[in-house]
Amino acid sequence: MGADALKGNGITTKLLYLMRDKTLNSPRDPLHKVRKSRLLMFVAVQLIGFGATFAITQTIAAIGFPVIILLLVPLRTYGIQRLPFTQEELSILDGPTASPFTMESVGGSPKTS
């Protein structure tokens, strides 16, 4: 069950894309439209966020876990916007991860302007 979850994980997918031989990546893969430097930068931000959430759970300060999660929201909303990503790159790198059914049950997918 855990190994199956890793296959669909966004970070794992991006890391595998970066490590895989270019000839083995599908030309129809949306990540193909994103520059490698931007992909690396986005994955680095994701790994830092993962590291922070994992690190706090391993300490006595684990009660602060929700605070770290809450701090990731403004980081994504304001911090990532200041990095040199285009809107197209962000929509590819950070698209919705829930199924369409789940998104519909919580009010639908967010509209981008």
Backbone as a ProteinNet text record, in pm:
[ID]
protein_1_A
[PRIMARY]
MGADALKGNGITTKLLYLMRDKTLNSPRDPLHKVRKSRLLMFVAVQLIGFGATFAITQTIAAIGFPVIILLLVPLRTYGIQRLPFTQEELSILDGPTASPFTMESVGGSPKTS
[TERTIARY]
82.4	0	87.5	191.3	279.9	358.1	401.8	477	387.8	261.8	167.9	145.5	140.8	120.6	239.5	358.8	477.6	475	413.1	406.9	327.8	224.6	141.1	178.9	281.9	324.2	388.3	352.1	403.7	553.9	609.5	754.9	826.5	778.5	840.4	833.9	719.6	703	804.2	821.1	915.5	1060	1093.1	1229.2	1260.3	1164	1184.7	1200.4	1122.8	1134.5	1275.5	1328.4	1462.5	1571.7	1553.3	1656.3	1650.4	1533.9	1514.9	1588.3	1632.8	1695.4	1593.7	1638.3	1547.9	1471.9	1534.5	1467.9	1353.8	1353.3	1247.7	1129.3	1145.9	1035.6	945.4	817.5	720.9	722	722.5	716.2	583.3	482.7	352.3	343.9	447.9	449.5	447.2	354.7	347.1	476.7	553.4	679.3	780.1	757.3	846	844.1	737.1	722.6	791.4	839.2	900.1	1052	1119	1265.5	1319.7	1429.3	1487.8	1525.5	1578.1	1617.3	1495.8	1383.4	1261.5	1207	1216.5	1171.8	1255.9	1386.9	1475.8	1445.5	1420.2	1389.8	1259.5	1159	1030.6	1042.7	1115.2	1135.1	1213.4	1310.6	1387.1	1295.5	1205.4	1109.9	1020.6	974.5	890.6	966.4	1091.4	1170.3	1201.2	1220.8	1241.6	1114.8	999.8	872.6	852.1	883	872.5	968.4	1091.5	1191.4	1148.2	1089.4	1043.4	930.9	835.3	723.6	770.3	860.4	910.1	996.3	1082.1	1173.5	1097.6	992.6	921	847.8	808	739.7	835	965.7	1064.9	1117.4	1059.1	1106.5	994	1029.4	930.1	834.1	875.6	792.7	690.7	663.9	572.4	433.6	398.9	269	260	375.1	378.4	361.3	338.1	319.8	213.3	96.2	-4.6	42.6	127.9	179.6	265.5	349.3	432.7	343.4	241	148.5	81.4	38.1	-26.1	70.5	197.6	296.5	325.5	298.4	320.7	218.8	101.3	-1.7	43.6	85.3	133.2	262.2	343.5	463.6	423.4	324.3	278.8	208.5	126.9	48	132.8	225.6	303.5	450.2	511.3	654.1	687.2	613.7	639.6	613.5	516.5	484.7	603.2	690.6	806.8	923.5	918.2	1022.9	994.5	1095.7	1079.1	1002.4	881.8	798.2	692.8	663.1	550.4	423.4	308.6	181.6	164.9	209.8	199.2	283.4	405.1	491.6	429.9	374.4	312.2	190.8	113.7	-3.8	38	152.2	202.8	265.9	348.2	421.8	334.4	233.5	155.3	5.8	-34.7	-176.6	-248.5	-381.4	-458.3	-418.2	-409	-369.6	-487.2	-597.6	-715.4	-786.1	-861.9	-938.5	-1049.8	-1098.5	-1209.1	-1330.6	-1357.4	-1470	-1451	-1330.6	-1301.7	-1310.6	-1255.6	-1260.7	-1404.9	-1488.7	-1629.3	-1700.4	-1663.9	-1730.7	-1694.5	-1585.2	-1547.1	-1566.7	-1644.4	-1678.4	-1617.6	-1550	-1494.3	-1349.7	-1289.1	-1149.7	-1138.9	-1028.3	-1010.5	-996.4	-1051.1	-1041.8	-917.2	-837.1	-717.6	-748.3	-691.5	-716.8	-594.8
-118.4	0	125.6	127.4	242.6	259.4	149	156.7	207.4	166.1	215.2	364.5	412.8	556.4	636.3	580.5	650.4	667.5	572.4	581.2	703.2	738.4	851.2	981	979	1098	1198	1325.3	1428.6	1445.7	1441.2	1457.2	1338.2	1218.1	1098.4	1100.1	1139.6	1146	1241.5	1357.6	1456.9	1408.8	1346.1	1294.7	1183.7	1094.7	988.7	1046.8	1148.7	1215.2	1272.1	1333.3	1392	1286.1	1171.3	1067.2	977.1	967.8	878	930.2	839.9	876.2	952.6	1059.3	1143.8	1064.1	962.6	884.2	799.4	775.9	695.7	779.7	911.5	999.7	1023	1012.7	1034	1180	1205.9	1345.1	1411.4	1330.7	1385.4	1415.8	1381.6	1409.7	1561.2	1611.8	1756.3	1815.8	1737.7	1787.8	1820.4	1765.7	1791.4	1939.5	2011.4	2153.2	2246.1	2190.5	2271.2	2261.4	2376.6	2376	2295.9	2226.4	2140.8	2221.2	2342.6	2424.9	2461	2488.5	2521.7	2398.4	2285.3	2160.5	2128.6	2145.1	2121.8	2218.2	2344.6	2444.3	2409.1	2368.6	2334.8	2210.8	2110.2	1988.7	2021.3	2110.7	2150.9	2214.7	2301.6	2364.1	2257.2	2161.9	2054.4	1970.2	1938.6	1856.8	1930.8	2061.6	2140.8	2138.2	2153.5	2145.6	2008.9	1903.8	1768.6	1750.2	1798	1785.5	1855.1	1973	2047.2	1972.7	1921.6	1850.5	1719.6	1649.5	1524.4	1549.6	1650.9	1679.7	1715.3	1794.1	1835.2	1717.6	1618.7	1503.3	1414.8	1430.4	1348.4	1411.9	1523.8	1594.3	1607.5	1662.1	1687.6	1798.8	1876.3	1986.6	1939	1809.4	1754.1	1816.1	1872.7	1938.4	2057.8	2107	2218.4	2176.9	2048.7	1999.3	2077.1	2102.5	2179.2	2320	2377.7	2511.8	2507.2	2404.9	2390.1	2373.8	2292.1	2272.5	2404.6	2479.6	2608.9	2708.5	2703.3	2793.6	2760	2636.4	2599	2664.2	2698.9	2762.7	2900.6	2992.7	3121.3	3107.8	3007	2984.7	2956	2869.8	2837.7	2957.2	3027.7	3137.4	3257.6	3295	3417.5	3391.4	3294.5	3269.8	3213.8	3113.2	3050.7	3149.5	3239.1	3338.4	3430.7	3448.8	3537.4	3468.8	3338.6	3265.4	3273.9	3250.9	3273.7	3164.2	3133.1	3035.5	3107.9	3055.2	3108	3041	3096.9	3037.2	2898.2	2880.1	2748.7	2645.9	2685.2	2593.9	2557.9	2657.3	2629.2	2539.2	2557.3	2471.4	2327.3	2308.8	2173.6	2116.3	2195.4	2147.5	2130.8	2213.8	2215.1	2211	2121.8	2107.2	2034.9	2030.4	1958.3	1810.8	1755.6	1615.3	1524.7	1581.9	1501.1	1461.4	1353.5	1309.1	1409.3	1413.3	1504.5	1483	1357.6	1328.8	1396.3	1384.8	1447	1598	1655.2	1800.6	1848.9	1773.5	1812.8	1808.8	1714.1	1701.7	1814.3	1886.2	1998.9	2133.4	2134.6	2261.6	2282.9	2184.4	2196.9	2241.4	2232.2	2273.3	2424.2	2474.9	2620.5	2675.7	2792.7	2859.1	2945.9	2933.1	3016.8	3132.2	3247.6	3364.3	3404
0	0	0	81.5	86.3	-43.1	-102.8	-228.6	-341	-341.7	-442.8	-429.2	-306.6	-284.4	-336.4	-327.3	-377	-528.6	-599.2	-745.4	-790.8	-716.7	-754.4	-686.1	-603.2	-530.4	-625.5	-612.7	-701.8	-694.9	-574.6	-560.4	-624.1	-596.3	-652.5	-804.8	-858.4	-1003.8	-1066.2	-1004.1	-1057.4	-1044.2	-931.7	-913.3	-1014	-1036.9	-1135.8	-1275.4	-1306.3	-1436.3	-1454.1	-1348.8	-1356.5	-1369.2	-1304.1	-1303.6	-1426.5	-1486.9	-1600.1	-1724	-1807.5	-1934.6	-2019.7	-2084.3	-2163.5	-2268.6	-2324	-2428.3	-2372.3	-2241.4	-2180.1	-2133.2	-2129.6	-2091.1	-2211.2	-2188.4	-2296	-2340.3	-2470.4	-2516.5	-2481.4	-2448.6	-2409.3	-2260.2	-2185.1	-2041.5	-2020.5	-1938.6	-1916.2	-1860.5	-1785.8	-1730.1	-1840.1	-1959.5	-2073.1	-2112.6	-2077.1	-2111.9	-2012.2	-1900.5	-1794.2	-1804.9	-1793.9	-1796.6	-1678.8	-1701.7	-1598.1	-1473.8	-1492.4	-1377.4	-1291.9	-1355.4	-1281.2	-1209.9	-1275.8	-1214.8	-1091.7	-1102.7	-988.5	-874.1	-907	-804.3	-731.9	-807.2	-746.6	-657.7	-705.2	-625.5	-498.8	-507.4	-388.7	-284.8	-328.5	-235.4	-173.1	-253.8	-201	-98.8	-127.8	-35.4	94.3	86.8	208.7	293.9	230.3	303.4	366.5	291.1	344.8	461.4	444.2	550.8	678.2	664.2	782.5	853.2	776.4	840.2	902.8	836.5	892.2	1015	1008.6	1119.3	1246.2	1233.1	1354.4	1418.5	1338.4	1397.5	1476.3	1454.4	1522.3	1650.8	1690.8	1809.9	1911.1	2026.7	2130.1	2087	1987.5	1936.9	1833.8	1828.3	1728.2	1734.8	1848.2	1859	1763.6	1718.7	1624.3	1479	1453.8	1317.5	1239.9	1297.1	1222.3	1185.5	1268.1	1238	1111.6	1100	980	857.3	869.1	756.4	720.3	819.9	793.1	729.4	765.1	706.4	559.7	520.6	381.3	287.6	339.1	255.4	207.4	297.6	245.7	164	195.1	114.3	-29.7	-47.9	-183.9	-248	-170	-224.6	-260.6	-174	-195.7	-229.9	-162.9	-182.5	-319.6	-361	-490.7	-604.4	-585.8	-689.2	-716.8	-618.2	-634.9	-704.5	-711.4	-782.4	-932.5	-1014.7	-1159.3	-1234	-1188.7	-1257.7	-1340	-1458	-1534.7	-1482.6	-1515.5	-1472.4	-1532.8	-1657.5	-1721.3	-1645.9	-1608.2	-1533.5	-1399.2	-1330.2	-1200.4	-1214.3	-1319.8	-1337.1	-1364.2	-1429.4	-1453.9	-1327.3	-1259.9	-1143.1	-1019.5	-1005.4	-881.7	-909.5	-996.6	-1026.6	-914.4	-921	-819	-815.3	-695.6	-682.6	-651.4	-610.1	-579.1	-708	-700	-816.3	-846	-969.3	-1001.7	-910.8	-872.7	-783.9	-648.5	-593.1	-463.6	-473.8	-579.5	-597.5	-607.4	-676.7	-690.9	-555.9	-471.8	-342.2	-245.9	-274.2	-188.3	-257.2	-361.6	-425.6	-562.3	-617	-751.3	-751.9	-868.5	-885.6	-879.9	-825.5	-822	-962.9	-984.3	-1114.7	-1115.9	-1220.5	-1232.8	-1325.7	-1293.2	-1378.6	-1455.2
[MASK]
+++++++++++++++++++++++++++++++++++++++++++++++++++++++++++++++++++++++++++++++++++++++++++++++++++++++++++++++++

